Amino acid sequence: MSFAKAQRLTALPPYLFVEIDKAKRAAIAAGRDVINLGVGDPDQPTPGFIIERMHSAISNPKNHRYPFDEGVPEFRQQAAMFMKRRFGVEVDANREVITLIGSKEGIAKMPLAVVNPGDVVLVPEPGYPVYNAASIFAGGQVHFMPLKRENGWLPDLEAIPPDVAARASLMILNYPNNPTAAVAPIAFYERAIAFARKYGITILQDAAYSEVYFNAPPPSILQVAGARDCCVEMYSLSKTYNMTGWRLAFAVGAAPVIAALAQVKSNMDSGQFNAIQEAGALALAQPDRMEVRAMLDLYRERRNVLCGGLKELGWEVDPPQATFYVWFRGPKGVKSMDAAKAILQQADVVLIPGIGFGPDGEGYLRAALTVDAQRIVQAVERLKKVKF
């Protein structure tokens, strides 16, 4: 019999990173020295104090059973304490916090909790491709909100047609932003909350990079009056604690939305391994440990090396104030995919083409600060020899 995949999969846009990934794998297989600035995966190990807690937790027989659906109480309580300590926001750990199997899982399931087929979902572009895919899987009609440099990479809410806003049930935001590394000020969050309340829209604010910053700590949307009525914010331990493979995060905010998300999750997954949550609770309780804060100095050094090198090449770059990404204009007149291919072919350096994040990313490239500074110096030297 013939096989036809589900129509929802045919609705997805093409995955434009495939060509770069294939070329990277071929270069590595050929024995070439590839410097990978493409992957957003920390190169440093998870801090030892977290691993030690995991060792003891995994040996406890009670953790070998099914996890708590909503999350281990200790982890949710530490998440609530994090919100109080970091942002001055008091939340109910029992009603307004839920454990996630990584923030990607939460993002993917949120539209299923709040979007009915045919509803509009307001999605930032350029942006993390999962936002669009999750909206499509839920039957939503995506309306892209362009992010422009001249607007500080913030969506222009006034440009959203009123009839589109009236049909919207979900708006997705992401600050600090991937791929642009922009940080949203409280004033923007105030406008976003006012907009959401006017049209009856739920906001999902993806704050996965909130704790990777170089100057002032980024704010939380939940610091805005009225946010707790319509907004859920998602935090990840992946980048802050070098725990990408552990798959641990939490959602916090409007209790009815958290309950709806919990209902989706209880029907689709069995929660995260309790031992991982116990280790994560300790991580959240000790964010100021030397080995955790040292990561910011490491990323700052790498950022300065890369941004300085790109400026020497004459490329337009704004040093990021948060995240471990550098978002910069590629060579003038060269499409981002063509630029990324040429750089990989001629310099054995992997960069992500901006077009992969949406049409408004065209002309830009994204680099991840996930290799050591000396390798970044080597990458810049190689870039000097590339001809477009």
N, C-alpha and C positions, 0 to 999 in steps of 0.2 A: 504494500500500500504506500501511497505517497504521503509525505508529511508537509504540513503547512503550519508555520509558527503562528502564534496568536497575533491578531491585528494590532494589539497594543505595542508589540515589539516593532512592527513595521512603521509605526508612527514616530519612533525615536529618530532624531537626526543622526547622520553618520558620525561615527567616533573618529574624529580627525587626528587623534594621537597615534593611531595604529601604524601609519607609515613611519613615523619617527621611532616608534618602539621596535618595529621590525628592523630598521636600519641600525639601531643601537645594538640589538642582539647579534646582528650579522657582524658588526664591527668587533664586538667582544669575542665572538666565536673565531674571528680571524686573528685574534691575538693582539688587537690594537689597544692602546692605552686610553680608554675612554674615561673622561671626566664627566660624571653625571650630575648636572645641575638641574635636572628635570624633576626628580622625585621629591615629594614633600614628606620625607620620612627621616626623622632625626637619626644621625649617625652615632650618637653617644648612647651608652647603656642606661637602662633604668637604674636610678640611684639604689645603692645597696640596702638602705634601711627599708625600702619598699619590698625588695626581694626577700629580705629576712622575714618580714611579716608574712609574705606569701608562703615561705617555707613552713612556718608554724601553722598557718591557716589550712594549707592543703593537707596537713597531717591529721587534722581534726575530723573524725568520722562524720560529725554532723554536717559538714560541708560537702559530703559525697552524695547527698540527696538532692532532689529538685530544689532549685533556688526559690527565694521569695519572689512572687510575681512582680510586686511593686518595687522590690529592692531591699537589701539588708537594712534594717532600721539604723544601725550605726553609720552606714554610708550616707543614707538620706539625711540623718541628723548633721553629719559633718558638712554635707552640701549646704544645708540651711545655715550653719555657722559660717561657712565660707561667704555666703551672700551677705550676712550681717557684718562680718569683719572687713570684707573687701569693699562693699558698696553701701553699708548702712541700711540694707534692706532686710526686714524681718519677714520670714516666710514660715509657714506651717509645714514641717517636714512630713507630716502624715497626709496632707491634702494637696500640697503645692509642689511636691518634689517626687520625681520618679527616676529610677535607674534606667539607663540605656545601654545597649550592647554597642557602644560607640555612638558618636553623634550622627554618623551617616545613617545608622539604623533608625534613629529618631526622626531625622529629616525625611527618610523614605516613607515612614508610616504616618507622619503628621497629616498629609493630605487625605489619607484614608479616614482620619478621625474628624475632619472638619469640612471636606469638600464633597459636594454632591455632583454627579455627572452633569456637565454643562456649565458648572460654576466657573468663573474666571479666577485664575491664580496669578497674582502679580509677582513676577520673577525678575531679579536683577540680571543685567547683561552688559558686559561680560560677567560670568559667574560660574560657580561650581556646577558642573553638568547634572548632578543628582537632583537639583531643584526642579529642572525642567522634566527630567525623566519621572520623578515621583509624582509630579502633577499630572502627567499624561497617564500614568498607570491608574490614577484615581478617577480618570474621566474628566479632569479639569481642562479648561481652555486657557492656555498660557498667554498672558499679555506681558511682553517684555518691557522692563523699565530700563532704558539706556543709562549707563553710567559714563559720564564724560569727565575728562580731566578738568575742564573749565568749571565744573560744578563740584570739584573736590571728590569726584567719583561717588557722589551721592545721587540717588534718583530724584528727578524733578517731579514731585507729587502733583503739582499744578498742571503738568502736561498730560496726566492721565485723564482721558475723556470721562466726563461724569457718568455716561451710560455704561462704560466699562467698569468704573468703580462701583456702580450700583449693582452689578452682577457678580462682583468679587466676593469671595468668602475667605480668602487667605492672601496675605502679603508676606513674602520672604525677604528678609534682610540679612546681611552678613558683614558685621564689623567687629573687630578689624577684618578687612576684606581680603578674600582670595579670589582673583589673583592680584588686585591692584595695590594691596597693603594699606589702603586708606583707613582712617579712623573716623568714626562719626561722632560729632559733638552732641551734647545733651540737647542743644537747640533743635537739631534735626530730629532727634527722637521725640521731642515735644510735638513737632509738626506731624510726624508719622502717627503718633497716638491720636492726635486730634482728627487726622484724616480717617483713621481706622474707626474711631468712635462715631464719626459722622455717617459712615457708610456701613457700619456693622461688620467690620472685617476683623478676623483674627490675624495677629502678627506672629510669625515665627522668626526670631532673631537668633541667627547662628553665631555664637560667640566662641567658637573653637580656639581662636587665637588670642583671647582676651588677656592672657597672662604672658604673652611673648611681646614685650614692648621695650622701648629704649628711652623714652622720656616720661611724660605724664601717663599714669595708668589710664587706660580707656574706661569710659563710663559704662554702666549697664542701662539698658532701656527700662528696666524695672525701677530705676530711680525716679522716673517721671510719674507724676500724679495721674492716676487712671490706668496705668499700664497693667496693673494686676487684674483688670477687668477683661482685657482683650489680648494679652501678650504672653507668649511662652518663650523663654530664652534657653538655649542649649549650650552646655559647657562640656568640654572634653578634657580628659587627663592625658590624651595622646601626646600633645606637643609640649605641654608644661613639664611633664615628668618623663618624657621619652618612653611612653607606654603605648605606642601605636598598635602593636600586636596584641596587647591585652584586651582591647575593645571595651573601654569603660568610659561612660559619660553620664550626664544627668540632665533632665529637663526641669525647669522651675518656672512657676508663674501661675496664670489664671487656673483656679481649681477645677472649673468645669471642663476646660480644655485638657488639663492633665488627666482627668477622669476618663475623657473620651479616648485619649491616647493609650491609657492603661487598658481600656476595653479592647482596642485593636491589638495591643501587644499580647494580652492574655489569650487571644484566639490565634495568634500567629507565632509566638515564641514562648519559651519557658524561662526567660530571664537570664541574666549573666551569672556565671559560677560564683557562688557565695564567697569562696576564698579570694577571688580577685577583688570583690567588693570590700572585703576586710582590709586587704592591702591598700586599696584605693582610699579607704577611710583614713588610714594613717597618713597617706600622701596629702590629702586635703587638710589634715590637722597640722601639718608641718610645712607650709609653703615657703617659709623663710630660711630653711636649712641652707647651708653654704653650697652644697652640691647642686641644689635646685636653682638658686639665684645665680650661680656661676654660669649657667647656660646663657643667660642674657648677655653677659660680658663676652662670651664666646661668639654669639650671633652678632653682637655689635662690631666686634673686630672683623668678622667675615664681611658684614655689610659694608664697612668702611673700605675694605680692600677692594671689593667688587665694584662699588659705586665709583670709587676713585679711578679704577682702571677703565671703566666704561666711559667716564668723562674724558679721560685721556684719548680715547678712541674717537671722541667727538659725538658720542651717542647721548641722547637726551634722557636723563634719569633723575628722578626725585628720590633721595634716600628715604627708605621707609621708616616710619615712626613705630611700626608694630609689625607682627608676623615675621616669619623667616623667609619671606619672598622679596625679590627685587623685580619690579615691573618697569620696563623701560622701552622706549621706542627703538626699533631696529633701524638698519640703514635706510635712508630715504629712498622712496620709490620701489622698495622691495617688499613683496608680500611676506607675511610672517612665516608661512609654511615654507616658502622658498628659502628664506633666510635661515630657518632652523635646519633645513636639509643641507644647505651649503656649509653651515658651521659644523655639522656633524661629519660631513664628508671630508672637509678640508682640515678641520682642527680637532676632530674626535672629542667635541664638547657637546653635551646634550642640553638643549634649552627647549622650553615649551612654547610653541607658536600661539600668539594671542587669539588667533581665529578659532582655536579649539574651545575657547570660552564663550564664543558668540561673535557675530559680525562686528560689534563695537570694540572687539579686541584686536581687530586687524591693524597691522602695523606695529604691534607691540610683541615683546618676548618676555617670558617669565623665567627667572632663575631662582632656584632654591638654595639657601645657605646651609646645605647639609653635607658639605665636604670641608676639610680643614683649610685654613687660610693659605697655606702653601700651595695647595692644589688650585685654589682660586687664582693665585698669582700665575700659576702655570696656564690656567685657562685663558686669562687675559692676554698673556703673551701669544698664545696660539691664535686668539681672535684677531690680533694685529695683522696676521698673514692671510686672512680670508678675503677672497675676492668675490664680489657679488655681480 
